[in-house]
Amino acid sequence: MDISNPPSALPSVANVSVLPEGASTVGLSAWADIDLGAIRDNVAELSRRAGDAAVMAVIKGDAYGHGLVPVAGAALAGGATHLGVAQLGEALAARAAGVTAPILTWIFAPGADLAAAIRADLTLSAGAPWALAEIAAAARATGTTARIHLKVDTGLGRGGAWHGDLAGMLVDAAGLEAEGVIDVEGIFSHFAYADSPDHPTVRAQQETFLAMVADAGRAGLRPRIRHISNSAATLTNPSAHFDMVRPGVSIYGLSPVPDIGGPTHFGLREAMRVTARLIAVKDCPAGQGISYGHLYTTKGDTRLGLVPLGYADGIPRHATGVGPMQVHGKRYTVAGRVCMDQMVLDLGADSPAQAGDEVVLIGRESRGEPTAQDWAAAIDTINYEIVTRLGPRVPRRYLEGS
């Protein structure tokens, strides 16, 4: 991928409108600014913290809602050497869009077109005996050695091989590698409690991982890249960095361990800023029920502001009554129900707001704006979900600077 091309000219994989960097937002109901400079700087900071370990930037889920292809370019410019994409379809789409860096993909179903993946020079995960067998069959069919990373389950209890399955896979993989059918470049796993660095499972999983790596060696395999660290472990557990770290949410400037510190604590800054415009402001008497079900009732004479975003745009419906927004530097929460396309704010009787004024939904901690973490705390979820669910009706504008 030629990262000298303006990233704003690169499409997102999702069906999202992309605005040029200098595009006016006049007339737009809402938009999301994506600061590619922040992503570059965040990856550079994570690389610094990783020391001698390489960085795989995880850009799954359309880069957590930020745009797969533009973020790929920014992450590589920041020093990432590898990219990680969960779904095989997204990995193929990234290749088709011109991303040439090494890409690991780890989710595909039996019968998937692995021959296409091998022809696209993707690195495939083998986390079950059937996956290893299908990768080998596809490699033989294409006449190309398949590059794989073995996924091992060290205690998360999700994807990856363990116990008897793993023992058999290691023997089979060694045989296939000796034949030249596969190249076992890496071995990896995933933490269950990396966001709680002192949890006993963290150390236990590391020890299990190293034991599995040793088992691979006894089977005749010599994987060159060992990786287990997600964002939380990259930031809090240097002993788990091994050969490569695999940060996801932190490259977008969000903290994976908000109880320890926010983005500024870790030298990161948020890449996404979501802004809407009030499309109506009107006077309202005391005692008026607001929105569906009248879950909110005005306490006095006031002014109402209408925000043209809703759950069709990824705003959580269960943010009803608690979702934070900012108008003219003042913080408000959703008044009443979050609807499919709109929300209401009780602006207060003295508010100077008028139609067309900006409403900040997701901004930066350092500026005192509502953040993805604020939304997450309000509805008892994680900041990952808030940014990832932002819908395609919200156009993205890619910014080169900060």
C-alpha positions in Angstrom: 0.0 0.0 0.0 1.3 3.4 -0.9 0.8 5.3 2.3 2.0 8.5 0.6 -1.5 8.7 -1.0 -3.9 11.0 0.8 -5.7 8.6 3.2 -8.9 10.7 2.8 -9.0 9.4 -0.8 -9.0 5.8 0.5 -12.4 4.2 1.0 -13.6 2.5 4.1 -14.6 -1.2 3.5 -18.0 -0.4 5.1 -20.6 1.5 3.1 -19.8 4.8 4.6 -19.6 8.2 2.9 -16.1 9.7 3.1 -15.6 13.5 3.1 -12.4 15.2 1.9 -10.3 16.6 4.7 -11.3 20.2 3.9 -15.0 19.5 3.2 -17.5 21.8 4.8 -19.9 20.2 7.3 -22.6 22.9 6.7 -25.9 21.1 6.0 -24.8 17.8 7.5 -26.9 16.4 10.3 -23.8 14.7 11.8 -20.3 13.5 10.9 -17.3 11.8 12.4 -13.8 13.3 12.2 -11.1 10.6 12.2 -7.7 11.9 13.1 -5.2 9.8 11.2 -2.4 11.8 12.8 -3.6 10.6 16.2 -3.6 7.0 15.0 -0.1 7.3 13.7 1.1 8.8 17.0 -0.7 6.2 19.1 0.9 3.4 17.1 4.3 5.1 17.5 3.7 5.3 21.3 2.6 1.7 21.5 5.7 0.7 19.5 7.9 2.6 21.9 6.3 0.8 24.8 6.7 -2.6 23.0 10.5 -2.2 22.9 12.0 -4.9 20.7 8.6 -6.5 19.9 6.9 -5.7 16.6 3.4 -4.2 16.5 0.4 -5.8 14.8 -2.2 -3.1 14.6 -5.7 -4.7 14.9 -8.1 -3.1 12.4 -11.0 -5.6 12.6 -14.6 -4.4 12.6 -13.8 -1.7 9.9 -11.0 -0.5 12.2 -13.3 -0.3 15.2 -15.6 2.0 13.1 -12.8 4.3 12.0 -12.4 2.9 8.4 -10.3 -0.1 7.5 -8.2 1.2 4.7 -7.4 4.7 5.9 -6.5 3.3 9.4 -4.3 0.6 7.8 -2.2 3.3 6.1 -2.0 5.4 9.3 -1.0 2.5 11.4 1.7 1.4 9.1 3.0 5.0 8.9 3.1 4.9 12.7 5.4 1.9 12.8 3.2 -1.1 12.7 4.7 -4.0 10.8 1.7 -6.3 10.7 -2.1 -5.9 10.6 -4.7 -8.0 12.2 -8.3 -8.5 10.8 -10.7 -11.0 12.4 -13.0 -11.8 9.5 -11.5 -13.3 6.3 -13.8 -11.1 4.2 -12.4 -7.9 5.6 -8.8 -9.2 5.0 -9.6 -9.9 1.4 -11.2 -6.5 1.0 -8.1 -4.8 2.5 -6.0 -6.6 -0.1 -8.3 -5.6 -2.9 -8.1 -2.0 -1.7 -4.3 -2.1 -2.1 -3.0 -2.9 1.5 0.1 -5.0 1.0 1.5 -5.3 4.5 1.3 -8.7 6.3 -2.3 -9.4 7.4 -3.3 -12.1 9.9 -6.9 -13.2 9.8 -8.4 -15.6 12.3 -12.1 -16.1 11.7 -13.5 -18.2 8.9 -15.9 -21.1 8.7 -15.4 -24.6 7.3 -15.7 -24.4 3.5 -14.4 -20.9 3.2 -12.4 -20.0 0.1 -9.0 -20.4 1.7 -7.4 -20.7 -1.7 -8.3 -17.1 -2.4 -6.8 -16.1 0.9 -3.5 -17.9 0.1 -3.4 -16.3 -3.3 -3.9 -13.0 -1.6 -0.8 -13.7 0.6 -2.9 -13.5 3.8 -1.6 -15.2 6.9 -4.2 -17.7 8.2 -4.9 -18.7 11.7 -5.2 -22.4 12.5 -7.0 -22.9 15.8 -8.7 -26.2 15.3 -7.8 -29.5 13.5 -10.3 -28.9 10.7 -8.8 -25.4 10.0 -5.3 -26.9 9.7 -6.6 -29.6 7.3 -8.5 -27.1 5.1 -5.6 -24.7 5.0 -3.3 -27.6 3.9 -5.8 -28.7 1.2 -6.1 -25.1 -0.1 -2.3 -24.8 -0.2 -1.9 -28.0 -2.2 -4.6 -26.9 -4.6 -2.9 -23.6 -5.2 0.6 -25.0 -5.2 1.6 -22.3 -2.7 3.0 -22.6 0.8 0.4 -21.3 3.2 1.7 -19.0 6.0 0.0 -19.7 9.2 -0.1 -18.8 12.9 -1.2 -21.5 15.3 -3.9 -20.3 17.7 -3.7 -21.9 21.1 -6.2 -21.6 24.0 -4.3 -20.8 27.1 -7.3 -20.4 29.3 -9.7 -17.9 27.7 -12.0 -20.8 26.7 -12.9 -19.4 23.3 -10.9 -19.8 20.1 -7.8 -21.8 19.7 -6.7 -25.4 20.2 -5.8 -27.1 23.6 -5.3 -30.4 25.2 -5.6 -33.4 22.8 -6.5 -31.3 19.8 -3.4 -29.2 20.2 -1.1 -32.2 20.6 -2.3 -33.7 17.4 -2.2 -30.4 15.5 1.4 -29.8 16.5 2.4 -33.2 15.0 0.3 -32.6 11.9 1.6 -29.1 11.4 5.2 -30.3 11.7 4.6 -32.9 9.1 3.0 -30.4 6.7 5.7 -27.9 7.2 8.3 -30.5 6.4 6.5 -31.1 3.2 6.5 -27.4 2.3 2.7 -27.2 2.5 2.6 -24.7 5.3 5.0 -22.3 7.0 4.2 -22.0 10.8 5.4 -18.4 11.1 3.7 -17.8 14.4 1.9 -19.0 17.5 -0.5 -16.9 19.5 -3.1 -16.7 22.2 -5.4 -14.3 23.9 -5.8 -13.1 27.5 -9.0 -13.4 29.5 -8.2 -10.8 32.1 -5.5 -8.5 30.6 -7.6 -5.5 31.7 -7.0 -6.6 35.3 -3.2 -6.9 35.2 -2.9 -8.4 38.7 -5.5 -11.2 38.1 -3.9 -14.6 38.7 -5.0 -15.9 35.3 -2.7 -13.4 33.5 0.5 -15.0 34.8 -1.1 -18.5 34.5 -1.9 -17.9 30.8 1.6 -16.6 30.1 3.1 -19.8 31.7 0.7 -22.0 29.7 1.6 -20.2 26.5 5.3 -20.7 27.0 4.6 -24.4 27.8 2.7 -24.7 24.5 5.5 -23.0 22.6 7.9 -25.5 24.1 5.5 -28.3 23.0 5.6 -26.9 19.5 9.4 -27.0 19.6 9.4 -30.6 20.7 7.1 -31.4 17.8 9.7 -29.9 15.5 8.1 -26.5 14.9 10.1 -23.2 15.3 7.5 -20.4 15.1 9.3 -17.1 14.7 6.6 -14.8 16.1 5.0 -15.4 19.5 2.2 -13.0 20.4 -0.4 -12.8 23.2 -0.6 -9.2 24.2 -3.7 -7.2 23.4 -3.9 -3.4 24.1 -4.2 -3.9 27.9 -1.2 -6.2 28.1 0.8 -4.0 25.7 0.3 -1.1 28.1 0.6 -2.9 31.5 2.5 -6.1 31.1 5.9 -5.9 29.4 6.7 -9.5 30.3 4.1 -10.6 27.8 5.3 -8.7 24.8 7.4 -11.6 23.4 8.1 -11.1 19.6 5.0 -9.0 18.8 2.2 -7.2 20.5 -1.3 -7.0 19.1 -3.0 -3.8 20.2 -6.5 -2.9 19.0 -8.5 -0.3 20.9 -5.5 1.6 22.1 -4.4 2.5 18.5 -7.6 4.5 18.3 -6.7 6.5 21.5 -9.0 4.6 23.9 -7.8 3.2 27.1 -8.4 -0.6 27.6 -7.9 -0.1 31.3 -9.9 3.0 32.3 -9.7 2.1 35.9 -6.0 2.6 35.7 -5.9 5.6 33.5 -7.5 7.3 30.5 -5.8 8.0 27.1 -3.7 10.9 28.3 -2.3 8.7 31.1 -0.9 6.4 28.5 0.2 9.1 26.0 -2.6 8.4 23.6 -5.3 10.6 22.1 -8.7 9.8 20.8 -8.9 9.5 17.0 -12.7 9.8 16.6 -14.8 12.8 17.2 -18.5 12.6 16.5 -20.5 15.8 16.1 -24.1 16.5 15.2 -26.1 19.7 14.6 -29.3 20.7 16.4 -32.0 20.6 13.8 -34.7 22.2 16.0 -34.8 24.3 19.2 -38.1 25.2 20.7 -39.6 26.5 23.9 -41.3 24.0 26.1 -43.5 24.4 29.2 -43.0 22.7 32.6 -44.6 19.3 33.0 -44.2 18.2 29.3 -43.4 14.5 28.7 -40.6 14.1 26.2 -40.1 11.4 23.5 -41.6 7.9 23.4 -43.2 6.7 26.6 -42.7 10.1 28.3 -39.8 8.7 30.3 -38.7 12.3 31.0 -40.8 15.2 32.0 -39.6 18.8 32.1 -39.3 20.2 35.5 -39.8 23.8 34.5 -40.1 26.1 31.5 -37.2 25.2 29.2 -35.9 24.9 25.7 -35.6 21.6 23.9 -32.9 20.7 21.3 -33.4 18.0 18.7 -30.3 15.9 17.9 -30.6 14.0 14.5 -28.9 10.7 15.6 -30.4 7.5 17.0 -30.0 3.8 17.4 -30.0 3.4 13.6 -26.7 5.3 13.7 -25.3 3.2 16.5 -26.4 5.3 19.5 -27.3 2.8 22.1 -31.0 2.8 22.9 -30.2 1.9 26.5 -28.4 5.3 26.6 -32.0 6.7 27.2 -31.8 9.3 29.9 -28.0 8.9 30.4 -26.1 9.4 27.1 -23.8 12.5 27.5 -23.6 15.3 24.9 -22.2 18.9 25.0 -23.6 22.1 23.5 -21.8 25.4 23.9 -19.4 23.8 26.3 -22.1 22.6 28.6 -22.8 18.9 29.3 -26.3 17.4 28.9 -27.8 13.9 28.9 -30.4 12.5 26.6 -33.9 13.7 27.8 -36.1 10.6 27.4 -35.9 7.8 25.0 -33.2 7.4 22.3 -35.2 6.9 19.1 -34.2 5.4 15.8 -33.2 8.7 14.2 -33.2 11.4 16.9 -32.8 12.3 20.5 -33.9 15.3 22.6 -31.9 17.5 25.0 -33.3 19.6 27.7 -31.2 22.7 27.2 -32.6 24.8 30.0 -34.6 28.0 29.8 -31.5 30.3 29.4 -29.7 28.3 26.7 -28.6 30.4 23.7 -28.7 27.4 21.4 -30.3 27.5 18.1 -30.8 25.2 15.1 -27.5 24.5 13.4 -25.4 24.7 16.5 -22.9 21.8 17.1 -23.5 19.0 19.5 -20.4 17.0 20.6 -21.2 13.4 21.3 -17.7 11.9 21.3 -14.6 14.0 21.7 -11.4 14.1 23.7 -10.7 13.6 27.4 -8.1 16.4 27.3 -10.7 18.9 26.1 -13.2 18.0 28.7 -15.6 16.7 26.1 -17.9 13.7 26.3 -15.9 10.6 25.4 -16.5 7.1 24.3 -15.6 6.1 27.8 -18.2 8.4 29.2 -20.8 6.8 27.0 -19.6 3.3 28.0 -19.7 4.2 31.7 -23.2 5.6 31.4 -24.6 2.3 30.0 -22.3 -0.2 31.7 -20.3 -1.3 28.6 -16.8 -0.8 27.2 -15.5 2.0 25.0 -14.8 -0.5 22.2 -18.5 -1.0 21.6 -19.3 2.7 21.5 -17.0 3.5 18.6 -17.4 0.2 16.7 -21.2 0.5 16.5 -21.1 3.9 14.8 -23.3 3.4 11.8 -22.7 4.1 8.1 -25.2 6.9 7.9 -22.6 9.0 9.7 -20.1 10.2 7.1 -16.4 10.1 8.0 -14.0 13.0 7.4 -10.3 11.9 7.6 -7.9 14.5 9.0 -4.1 14.3 8.5 -3.2 16.4 11.5 -4.2 16.5 15.2 
